[in-house]
Amino acid sequence: MLGTYPPTACGIATFSAALSAGLIADGHSVEVVRVAAQSGLDDPLVLGSLRGPPGAWGTGVEVLDRTDLAIVQHEYGIYEGPDGDEILDVVRGLTVPTVIVAHTVRDAPTAGQHRVLSELCTLADAVVVMTRSGRDRLVDRFGVDPSKVSVIAHGAATPHGSVRRGTSRGRPRLLTWGLLGPGKGIEWAIDALVELRGMDPSPEYLIAGATHPKVKQRSGEDYRNMLMSRARSAGVAPFVSFDAAYRDLPALTELIASADVVVLPYDSDEQVTSGVLVDAVAAGRPVVSTAFPHASELLSSGAGIVVPQRDPAALASAIRSVLSDATLAEGMAAEARRLGPGLSWEAVAACYADLAEALLAGHPSVRS
C-alpha cells in the first residue's frame, strides 16, 4: 500500500492504517510504503520525493513491485509536483496489478488536476471510490472506463451501534469533530446556535479536534480564533467549547456516544468522502449535515437530515427537530445502526480482497 500513514495526522493516513489492519485481520499480508516529509522511520518505509535523494521513489517502486498487488491512495496534496503529478512516475514503474483509491474527485477540477487523475486512472487496473457521486464524476468528468470503477464504502473506525449513554449534563450536546480549517463551516453552526438559545434547555456545542497541520503551518490558529470571536460576538460563547486534545479510538467512541446530534456543517460541495460522517453513522448517532455529496448519499435513507450549505437557519431548524422529537431522533439513530455493519473495516477490507482476487486471477504478471 502506498500513501500517508501514521504518525502523519491526516485522513488518508488514518484510512491507510485502518485498511491495512482490516486486510491483515482477513488473513492477507500487507507492506506499507509511507509518504512523509520526515525521515528516520524504518517501518513502514519512508520515501522522499522525486526531487529528493536519487533513487528514493525507485526504492518505493521496488517495494511495491515485489508484492502481488499495489493499492495506491490518491489525494492531490500528498505527492510532490504540480497537482501531485509525481505519483504518475511511480505507477508507470509498476508491473503488478494496481488499484487507485480516489479520495478526491472534483466536479470542477483544474486542468492539472484533471490531467493527473485521468492519467492515473488510465494506468491503473482498477479504481475505487467511496460514493456513487464519485463514480459518476470519474466517468462523466474524467472519462474513466466505468468497468474499471468500483464503489467500496469508507470504513468506520468506531464500533457500529455504540451504546447511547444519554445526556447527563442537563443540556443536549451537539458535536463536530475532526481536524479544523477553513471549509469546515463551523461558523455556520455557531450562528445556528444563536437561533437555538430559546430552547429549554439550550444545547451546548463541542468542537473537538486540533487545527489541520497544513492549515496551522500556513495561517496558525486564525480559523479557531475566528470561531471563538464569532461565538463571543453572537453571545453564545458560554455554550461553545473547543477541545484540541488527541483521542484514541476508545476515547473518540466515548465522545461520539455522548452526542445527541452530530453536526457536519461543511462548506465544500466537492467532498465525496468523509470519514467523520461514516464514524458518526456507524456509532448510531443522529446526524445533521450540509448537502455535500457523501452526506447526501449516506443519509438518504433516514440516518440524518441534510440541509443547504451556509444556511444557519436551516441548520438550526434541523437540529431543533431532532432535539425536540424523540421519535425522530430514535428513528435516525436506528437507521444509522442498521447501516453500521456494512461500514465496518472488516466488511470494507473484504470488498478490497475480493477486488484484488479478481484482478490477480486475470493479470499476466502475477507470480505463482
C-alpha positions as CSV (number, residue, x, y, z in Angstrom):
1,M,0.0,0.0,0.0
2,L,1.3,3.5,-0.9
3,G,0.1,6.6,0.9
4,T,0.5,8.7,4.0
5,Y,0.5,6.7,7.2
6,P,0.5,7.4,11.0
7,P,2.1,9.2,12.7
8,T,1.2,11.6,9.9
9,A,-2.0,13.4,11.0
10,C,-4.4,13.3,8.1
11,G,-7.4,11.4,6.9
12,I,-5.5,9.4,4.3
13,A,-3.1,8.2,6.9
14,T,-5.9,7.0,9.1
15,F,-7.6,5.3,6.1
16,S,-4.3,3.6,5.1
17,A,-3.7,2.2,8.6
18,A,-7.3,1.0,9.0
19,L,-7.5,-0.7,5.6
20,S,-4.1,-2.3,6.2
21,A,-5.3,-3.7,9.6
22,G,-8.6,-4.9,8.1
23,L,-6.7,-6.8,5.3
24,I,-4.3,-8.3,7.8
25,A,-7.2,-9.4,10.0
26,D,-8.7,-11.0,6.9
27,G,-5.5,-13.1,6.5
28,H,-3.6,-11.1,4.0
29,S,0.0,-9.8,4.2
30,V,0.4,-6.0,3.8
31,E,3.5,-3.9,3.3
32,V,3.2,-0.2,3.5
33,V,5.2,2.4,1.6
34,R,4.8,5.6,3.6
35,V,4.9,9.0,2.1
36,A,6.2,11.5,4.6
37,A,8.3,14.7,4.8
38,Q,10.4,13.4,7.8
39,S,12.9,10.6,7.7
40,G,14.2,8.2,10.2
41,L,11.3,5.8,10.4
42,D,12.2,2.2,9.4
43,D,8.8,0.7,9.4
44,P,6.9,1.5,7.3
45,L,9.4,2.6,4.7
46,V,9.7,6.4,4.3
47,L,10.0,7.8,0.8
48,G,11.4,11.2,-0.2
49,S,10.1,13.0,-3.3
50,L,11.4,12.6,-6.8
51,R,13.2,15.8,-6.2
52,G,14.9,14.3,-3.2
53,P,17.8,11.9,-2.9
54,P,18.4,9.8,-6.1
55,G,16.5,6.6,-6.1
56,A,14.1,7.5,-3.4
57,W,11.0,6.8,-5.4
58,G,12.8,3.9,-7.2
59,T,13.1,2.2,-3.8
60,G,9.3,2.6,-3.3
61,V,8.6,1.2,-6.7
62,E,10.7,-1.8,-5.9
63,V,8.9,-2.4,-2.6
64,L,5.5,-2.1,-4.2
65,D,6.5,-4.3,-7.2
66,R,7.7,-7.2,-5.1
67,T,4.2,-7.7,-3.8
68,D,1.3,-9.2,-5.6
69,L,-0.8,-6.1,-5.9
70,A,-0.4,-2.4,-5.2
71,I,-3.1,-0.2,-3.5
72,V,-2.3,3.5,-4.2
73,Q,-4.1,6.1,-2.1
74,H,-4.6,9.2,-4.2
75,E,-5.1,12.7,-2.9
76,Y,-3.6,15.6,-4.8
77,G,-1.8,17.1,-1.7
78,I,0.2,14.1,-0.5
79,Y,2.6,13.7,-3.5
80,E,5.1,16.1,-5.0
81,G,5.0,18.1,-8.2
82,P,2.2,20.2,-9.7
83,D,-1.1,18.7,-8.5
84,G,0.9,15.8,-7.1
85,D,1.8,14.6,-10.6
86,E,4.9,12.7,-9.4
87,I,2.7,9.8,-8.4
88,L,2.3,9.1,-12.2
89,D,6.0,8.2,-12.4
90,V,5.6,5.7,-9.5
91,V,2.6,4.0,-11.1
92,R,4.2,3.9,-14.5
93,G,7.1,1.9,-12.9
94,L,4.8,-0.8,-11.5
95,T,4.3,-4.2,-13.2
96,V,1.9,-5.7,-10.6
97,P,-1.9,-5.0,-10.7
98,T,-2.6,-1.5,-9.3
99,V,-5.7,-0.2,-7.6
100,I,-6.1,3.5,-7.2
101,V,-8.2,4.7,-4.3
102,A,-9.5,8.1,-5.4
103,H,-10.3,10.1,-2.2
104,T,-11.0,13.4,-4.0
105,V,-12.9,13.5,-7.3
106,R,-13.7,17.1,-8.1
107,D,-16.7,18.2,-10.1
108,A,-14.8,21.2,-11.4
109,P,-11.1,20.2,-11.5
110,T,-8.4,22.4,-12.7
111,A,-6.7,21.4,-15.9
112,G,-3.8,20.0,-13.9
113,Q,-6.0,18.0,-11.5
114,H,-7.9,16.6,-14.5
115,R,-4.8,15.5,-16.2
116,V,-3.3,13.8,-13.2
117,L,-6.3,11.9,-12.1
118,S,-7.3,10.9,-15.7
119,E,-3.9,9.6,-16.5
120,L,-3.6,7.8,-13.1
121,C,-6.9,6.0,-13.8
122,T,-5.8,5.0,-17.3
123,L,-2.6,3.5,-15.8
124,A,-4.5,1.6,-13.1
125,D,-6.1,-1.8,-13.4
126,A,-8.9,-0.7,-11.1
127,V,-10.2,2.4,-9.4
128,V,-12.0,2.6,-6.1
129,V,-14.3,5.4,-5.0
130,M,-16.4,5.5,-1.9
131,T,-19.6,7.0,-3.2
132,R,-21.8,6.8,-6.3
133,S,-21.3,10.5,-6.9
134,G,-17.5,9.9,-7.0
135,R,-18.1,7.1,-9.6
136,D,-20.3,9.4,-11.7
137,R,-17.7,12.2,-11.7
138,L,-14.9,9.8,-12.7
139,V,-16.9,8.6,-15.6
140,D,-18.5,11.8,-16.7
141,R,-15.8,14.4,-15.9
142,F,-12.6,12.4,-16.2
143,G,-13.6,9.9,-18.9
144,V,-12.7,6.8,-16.9
145,D,-13.9,3.5,-18.2
146,P,-16.9,2.6,-16.0
147,S,-15.9,-1.1,-16.0
148,K,-12.8,-0.1,-14.1
149,V,-14.6,1.7,-11.2
150,S,-15.8,0.0,-8.0
151,V,-17.7,1.7,-5.2
152,I,-16.5,0.5,-1.8
153,A,-17.6,2.3,1.3
154,H,-15.3,4.2,3.5
155,G,-14.7,2.1,6.7
156,A,-15.7,3.3,10.1
157,A,-13.2,3.4,13.0
158,T,-16.0,3.4,15.6
159,P,-17.7,0.1,16.5
160,H,-21.2,0.0,14.9
161,G,-24.1,0.8,17.2
162,S,-22.2,2.3,20.0
163,V,-24.3,2.3,23.2
164,R,-26.2,5.5,23.9
165,R,-25.2,6.9,27.3
166,G,-27.7,9.7,27.4
167,T,-27.2,13.4,28.3
168,S,-26.1,13.7,31.9
169,R,-25.0,17.4,31.8
170,G,-28.5,18.9,31.7
171,R,-28.0,20.2,28.2
172,P,-28.2,18.3,24.9
173,R,-24.8,18.1,23.2
174,L,-24.1,19.0,19.6
175,L,-20.7,17.6,18.4
176,T,-18.4,18.4,15.5
177,W,-15.0,16.8,15.4
178,G,-12.0,16.4,13.1
179,L,-9.1,18.5,12.0
180,L,-10.1,22.2,11.9
181,G,-9.6,24.6,9.0
182,P,-11.5,26.8,6.6
183,G,-14.2,24.9,4.7
184,K,-15.4,23.0,7.8
185,G,-18.3,25.5,8.0
186,I,-18.3,25.6,11.8
187,E,-19.0,29.3,11.8
188,W,-22.5,28.5,10.4
189,A,-23.1,26.0,13.2
190,I,-22.2,28.7,15.7
191,D,-24.6,31.1,14.0
192,A,-27.3,28.4,14.2
193,L,-26.7,28.1,17.9
194,V,-27.9,31.7,18.3
195,E,-31.3,30.6,16.9
196,L,-31.4,27.7,19.4
197,R,-30.9,29.8,22.6
198,G,-34.7,29.8,23.1
199,M,-34.8,26.1,23.7
200,D,-35.1,24.8,27.2
201,P,-32.5,23.7,27.9
202,S,-30.5,25.3,25.2
203,P,-27.9,23.0,23.7
204,E,-24.1,23.1,24.1
205,Y,-21.8,22.7,21.1
206,L,-18.5,20.9,21.4
207,I,-15.9,21.4,18.7
208,A,-13.3,18.7,19.1
209,G,-10.0,18.5,17.1
210,A,-6.7,20.1,16.5
211,T,-6.1,22.5,13.7
212,H,-5.0,20.7,10.5
213,P,-1.2,20.7,10.4
214,K,-1.1,22.3,6.9
215,V,-3.5,25.0,7.9
216,K,-1.5,25.6,11.1
217,Q,1.7,25.9,9.1
218,R,0.1,28.4,6.7
219,S,-2.1,30.5,9.0
220,G,-1.6,29.4,12.6
221,E,-4.8,29.3,14.7
222,D,-6.6,32.0,12.7
223,Y,-9.6,29.8,11.9
224,R,-10.0,28.7,15.5
225,N,-9.6,32.2,16.8
226,M,-12.2,33.5,14.3
227,L,-14.7,30.9,15.6
228,M,-14.1,31.9,19.2
229,S,-14.5,35.5,18.3
230,R,-17.7,34.8,16.4
231,A,-19.2,32.9,19.4
232,R,-18.4,35.8,21.7
233,S,-19.8,38.4,19.3
234,A,-23.0,36.3,18.9
235,G,-23.4,35.9,22.7
236,V,-23.2,32.1,22.6
237,A,-19.6,31.7,23.9
238,P,-20.9,30.1,27.2
239,F,-22.4,27.3,25.1
240,V,-19.5,26.7,22.8
241,S,-16.4,24.8,23.8
242,F,-13.2,23.8,22.0
243,D,-11.2,20.7,22.7
244,A,-8.0,20.1,20.7
245,A,-6.9,17.0,22.7
246,Y,-5.9,13.9,20.7
247,R,-8.2,11.0,21.3
248,D,-7.5,7.3,20.8
249,L,-10.3,5.1,19.4
250,P,-11.9,4.2,22.7
251,A,-12.0,7.9,23.8
252,L,-13.3,9.0,20.4
253,T,-16.0,6.4,20.6
254,E,-17.0,7.6,24.0
255,L,-17.1,11.2,22.8
256,I,-19.3,10.3,19.8
257,A,-21.7,8.3,22.0
258,S,-22.1,11.3,24.3
259,A,-23.5,13.4,21.5
260,D,-27.2,14.0,21.0
261,V,-26.6,15.2,17.4
262,V,-23.5,15.1,15.3
263,V,-23.3,18.3,13.2
264,L,-21.4,18.4,9.9
265,P,-21.7,21.9,8.6
266,Y,-19.1,21.6,5.8
267,D,-18.9,24.3,3.1
268,S,-17.5,22.2,0.3
269,D,-19.7,20.7,-2.4
270,E,-16.7,18.7,-3.7
271,Q,-16.4,16.3,-0.7
272,V,-17.3,12.9,-2.0
273,T,-15.7,11.2,1.1
274,S,-16.0,11.9,4.8
275,G,-14.6,9.6,7.4
276,V,-16.2,11.7,10.2
277,L,-19.6,11.1,8.6
278,V,-19.1,7.4,8.4
279,D,-17.9,7.2,12.0
280,A,-21.0,9.1,13.2
281,V,-23.4,6.8,11.3
282,A,-21.6,3.7,12.4
283,A,-21.8,4.8,16.0
284,G,-25.6,5.1,15.6
285,R,-25.8,8.9,16.2
286,P,-28.3,11.2,14.5
287,V,-26.6,13.5,12.0
288,V,-27.5,16.9,10.8
289,S,-25.3,17.7,7.8
290,T,-25.0,20.2,4.9
291,A,-25.5,18.8,1.5
292,F,-22.0,17.7,0.5
293,P,-22.1,14.6,-1.8
294,H,-21.2,11.9,0.7
295,A,-23.8,13.1,3.2
296,S,-26.5,13.4,0.6
297,E,-25.9,9.7,-0.3
298,L,-25.3,8.1,3.1
299,L,-28.1,9.9,4.9
300,S,-30.7,9.5,2.2
301,S,-32.3,6.5,3.9
302,G,-33.0,8.4,7.1
303,A,-30.0,8.3,9.3
304,G,-29.7,12.1,9.2
305,I,-31.1,15.4,7.9
306,V,-29.4,17.2,5.0
307,V,-29.7,20.9,4.7
308,P,-28.3,23.6,2.3
309,Q,-24.8,24.8,2.9
310,R,-24.0,28.2,4.6
311,D,-27.6,28.3,5.9
312,P,-27.6,28.7,9.7
313,A,-31.4,28.9,9.8
314,A,-31.7,25.6,8.1
315,L,-29.1,24.0,10.4
316,A,-31.0,25.4,13.5
317,S,-34.3,24.1,12.2
318,A,-33.0,20.6,11.6
319,I,-31.2,20.5,15.0
320,R,-34.3,21.7,16.8
321,S,-36.4,19.0,15.1
322,V,-34.0,16.2,16.3
323,L,-33.7,17.5,19.8
324,S,-37.4,18.1,20.3
325,D,-38.8,15.0,18.7
326,A,-37.6,11.8,20.4
327,T,-39.3,9.6,17.9
328,L,-37.5,11.3,15.0
329,A,-34.2,11.1,16.8
330,E,-34.5,7.4,17.6
331,G,-35.6,6.6,14.1
332,M,-32.5,8.3,12.7
333,A,-30.3,6.5,15.2
334,A,-31.9,3.2,14.4
335,E,-31.3,3.7,10.7
336,A,-27.7,4.6,11.4
337,R,-27.3,1.4,13.4
338,R,-28.8,-0.6,10.6
339,L,-26.2,0.8,8.2
340,G,-23.3,0.4,10.6
341,P,-22.3,-3.3,10.0
342,G,-21.7,-2.6,6.3
343,L,-19.3,0.3,7.2
344,S,-17.0,-1.8,9.4
345,W,-13.4,-2.0,8.3
346,E,-13.8,-5.8,8.2
347,A,-16.6,-5.5,5.6
348,V,-14.7,-2.9,3.7
349,A,-11.4,-4.9,3.7
350,A,-13.3,-8.0,2.4
351,C,-14.5,-5.9,-0.6
352,Y,-10.9,-4.9,-1.3
353,A,-9.8,-8.5,-1.0
354,D,-12.5,-9.6,-3.5
355,L,-11.4,-7.0,-5.9
356,A,-7.8,-8.0,-5.5
357,E,-8.6,-11.7,-6.1
358,A,-10.4,-10.8,-9.3
359,L,-7.5,-8.7,-10.6
360,L,-4.9,-11.3,-9.7
361,A,-6.9,-14.0,-11.5
362,G,-6.6,-12.1,-14.7
363,H,-3.3,-10.3,-14.6
364,P,-0.5,-11.9,-16.6
365,S,2.3,-10.5,-14.4
366,V,1.2,-12.2,-11.2
367,R,3.7,-14.6,-9.8
368,S,2.7,-18.1,-8.9
